[in-house]
């Protein structure tokens, strides 16, 4: 398993992209809101989560592992 080190803002960015995708999917599957409102909000959250996944993935791939930073 590789270990990556992230700063708190970077970690929060990655977590928020996952949360937006999950919240959008949950809204689309739930029945608590009016169908039109639920669909609009769900698709918006999935869109935002999907678009921000690309920079989050690049951030994770760019980070050096802790062992490489320490020279081990």
KOLMIBA-592514 format. One line per field, with one value per atom (N, C-alpha, C, O): residue number from 1; atom name; x, y, z. Coordinates in steps of 0.2 Angstrom, whole numbers, plus 5000, padded with zeros to 4 digits. Atoms other than C-alpha are relative to their C-alpha. Layout:
N
nr	(NUM,...)
atom	(CA,...)
px	(X,...)
py	(Y,...)
pz	(Z,...)
END
This chain:
72
nr	(1,1,1,1,2,2,2,2,3,3,3,3,4,4,4,4,5,5,5,5,6,6,6,6,7,7,7,7,8,8,8,8,9,9,9,9,10,10,10,10,11,11,11,11,12,12,12,12,13,13,13,13,14,14,14,14,15,15,15,15,16,16,16,16,17,17,17,17,18,18,18,18,19,19,19,19,20,20,20,20,21,21,21,21,22,22,22,22,23,23,23,23,24,24,24,24,25,25,25,25,26,26,26,26,27,27,27,27,28,28,28,28,29,29,29,29,30,30,30,30,31,31,31,31,32,32,32,32,33,33,33,33,34,34,34,34,35,35,35,35,36,36,36,36,37,37,37,37,38,38,38,38,39,39,39,39,40,40,40,40,41,41,41,41,42,42,42,42,43,43,43,43,44,44,44,44,45,45,45,45,46,46,46,46,47,47,47,47,48,48,48,48,49,49,49,49,50,50,50,50,51,51,51,51,52,52,52,52,53,53,53,53,54,54,54,54,55,55,55,55,56,56,56,56,57,57,57,57,58,58,58,58,59,59,59,59,60,60,60,60,61,61,61,61,62,62,62,62,63,63,63,63,64,64,64,64,65,65,65,65,66,66,66,66,67,67,67,67,68,68,68,68,69,69,69,69,70,70,70,70,71,71,71,71,72,72,72,72)
atom	(N,CA,C,O,N,CA,C,O,N,CA,C,O,N,CA,C,O,N,CA,C,O,N,CA,C,O,N,CA,C,O,N,CA,C,O,N,CA,C,O,N,CA,C,O,N,CA,C,O,N,CA,C,O,N,CA,C,O,N,CA,C,O,N,CA,C,O,N,CA,C,O,N,CA,C,O,N,CA,C,O,N,CA,C,O,N,CA,C,O,N,CA,C,O,N,CA,C,O,N,CA,C,O,N,CA,C,O,N,CA,C,O,N,CA,C,O,N,CA,C,O,N,CA,C,O,N,CA,C,O,N,CA,C,O,N,CA,C,O,N,CA,C,O,N,CA,C,O,N,CA,C,O,N,CA,C,O,N,CA,C,O,N,CA,C,O,N,CA,C,O,N,CA,C,O,N,CA,C,O,N,CA,C,O,N,CA,C,O,N,CA,C,O,N,CA,C,O,N,CA,C,O,N,CA,C,O,N,CA,C,O,N,CA,C,O,N,CA,C,O,N,CA,C,O,N,CA,C,O,N,CA,C,O,N,CA,C,O,N,CA,C,O,N,CA,C,O,N,CA,C,O,N,CA,C,O,N,CA,C,O,N,CA,C,O,N,CA,C,O,N,CA,C,O,N,CA,C,O,N,CA,C,O,N,CA,C,O,N,CA,C,O,N,CA,C,O,N,CA,C,O,N,CA,C,O,N,CA,C,O,N,CA,C,O,N,CA,C,O,N,CA,C,O)
px	(5004,5000,5004,5009,4996,5007,4997,4990,5002,5006,5001,5006,4999,5002,4999,4995,5001,5003,4997,4999,5004,4991,4999,4999,5002,4988,4993,4989,5007,4972,4995,4990,5004,4965,4999,4994,5001,4969,4996,4992,5004,4961,4993,4989,5007,4945,4998,4992,5002,4945,4998,4993,5001,4946,4993,4989,5006,4933,4994,4988,5006,4921,4998,4992,5002,4921,4996,4992,5004,4916,4993,4989,5006,4903,4995,4989,5005,4895,4997,4991,5002,4894,4995,4990,5005,4886,4994,4988,5006,4874,4995,4989,5004,4868,4997,4991,5003,4866,4994,4989,5005,4856,4994,4988,5006,4845,4996,4990,5003,4841,4996,4991,5004,4836,4995,4991,5005,4826,4994,4993,5007,4808,4997,4991,5002,4808,4998,4994,5001,4808,4995,4994,5004,4797,5004,5010,4996,4803,5004,5010,4996,4808,5006,5011,4995,4817,5006,5012,4996,4825,5005,5011,4996,4831,5005,5011,4995,4839,5005,5011,4995,4848,5005,5011,4996,4854,5005,5011,4995,4861,5005,5011,4995,4869,5006,5011,4995,4878,5004,5010,4996,4883,5005,5011,4996,4889,5006,5012,4994,4900,5005,5011,4995,4907,5004,5009,4996,4911,5005,5011,4996,4919,5006,5012,4994,4930,5004,5009,4996,4935,5007,5012,4995,4947,5006,5012,4994,4958,5002,5008,4998,4957,5004,5009,4996,4963,5007,5012,4994,4977,5005,5011,4996,4982,5002,5008,4997,4983,5005,5010,4995,4993,5007,5012,4994,5005,5004,5010,4997,5009,5005,5004,4995,5025,4998,4995,5001,5024,5004,5009,4996,5030,5007,5012,4993,5044,5005,5011,4996,5050,5002,5008,4998,5050,5006,5010,4994,5061,5006,5011,4994,5073,5001,5006,4999,5069,4997,4997)
py	(4994,5000,5006,5007,4994,5017,5005,5006,4995,5031,5007,5009,4993,5049,5005,5003,4994,5065,5005,5008,4995,5078,5006,5004,4995,5095,5000,4997,5000,5098,5003,5000,4998,5109,4995,4995,5005,5096,4994,4992,5006,5082,5002,4998,4997,5093,5000,4999,4999,5096,4993,4992,5007,5077,4997,4994,5002,5073,5003,5000,4996,5087,4997,4997,5002,5080,4993,4992,5006,5063,5001,4997,4999,5070,5003,5001,4997,5080,4995,4995,5006,5064,4996,4994,5005,5054,5004,5001,4996,5068,5001,5000,5000,5070,4993,4993,5007,5051,4999,4996,5001,5051,5004,5001,4996,5065,4997,4997,5003,5056,4994,4992,5006,5040,5001,4997,4999,5048,5002,5004,4997,5053,5005,5006,4995,5067,5007,5010,4993,5082,4999,4993,5000,5086,4997,4999,5003,5076,5005,5004,4995,5092,5003,5003,4997,5099,4995,4997,5005,5083,4998,4997,5001,5080,5005,5004,4994,5097,5000,5001,5000,5097,4994,4995,5006,5079,5000,4999,4999,5082,5005,5005,4995,5098,4998,4999,5003,5089,4995,4995,5005,5075,5003,5001,4996,5087,5003,5003,4997,5097,4995,4996,5006,5081,4997,4995,5003,5074,5004,5002,4996,5089,5001,5002,4999,5092,4994,4994,5006,5074,5000,4997,5000,5077,5003,5001,4997,5090,4996,4996,5004,5079,4994,4992,5006,5064,5002,4999,4998,5074,5002,5001,4999,5080,4994,4994,5006,5063,4996,4994,5004,5056,5004,5001,4996,5071,5000,5001,5000,5069,4995,4989,5005,5060,4997,5000,5003,5047,5002,5005,4998,5050,4997,5001,5003,5038,5003,5003,4997,5046,5007,5009,4993,5063,4999,5004,5001,5056,4997,4996,5003,5048,4993,4990,5007,5030,4996,4990)
pz	(5000,5000,5000,5004,5000,4996,5004,5005,4995,5008,4997,4995,5003,5002,5006,5010,4995,5012,4997,4992,5002,5010,5005,5011,4995,5018,5002,4998,4998,5027,4994,4993,5005,5013,4994,4991,5005,5000,5002,4998,4998,5010,5000,4998,5000,5012,4993,4992,5007,4993,4998,4995,5002,4990,5003,5000,4996,5003,4997,4997,5002,4997,4993,4991,5007,4979,5001,4997,4998,4986,5003,5001,4996,4997,4995,4995,5005,4982,4996,4994,5004,4972,5003,5001,4996,4986,5001,5001,4999,4990,4994,4995,5006,4972,4999,4997,5001,4970,5005,5004,4995,4987,4998,4999,5002,4981,4994,4994,5005,4965,5002,4999,4998,4974,5005,5006,4994,4988,4997,4991,5002,4987,5005,5005,4995,5000,4997,4999,5003,4988,4994,4992,5006,4973,4994,4994,5005,4958,4996,4994,5004,4948,5004,5001,4996,4962,5002,5002,4998,4967,4994,4995,5006,4949,4999,4998,5002,4947,5005,5004,4995,4964,4999,5000,5000,4962,4994,4995,5006,4944,5001,4999,4998,4950,5004,5003,4995,4964,4997,4998,5004,4953,4995,4994,5005,4940,5003,5001,4997,4952,5003,5002,4998,4960,4995,4996,5005,4944,4997,4995,5003,4937,5005,5002,4995,4953,5001,5005,4999,4953,4996,4998,5004,4939,5003,5004,4996,4949,5006,5008,4994,4964,4999,5002,5002,4955,4998,5000,5002,4948,5006,5006,4994,4965,5004,5006,4997,4972,4996,4999,5005,4957,5001,5000,5000,4959,5006,5006,4994,4977,5001,4999,4999,4982,5007,5011,4994,4995,5006,5005,4994,5013,5000,5001,5000,5011,4995,4996,5005,4995,5002,5001,4998,5003,5006,5006,4994,5018,4997,5000,5003,5005,5002,5001,4999,5010,4994,4995)
END
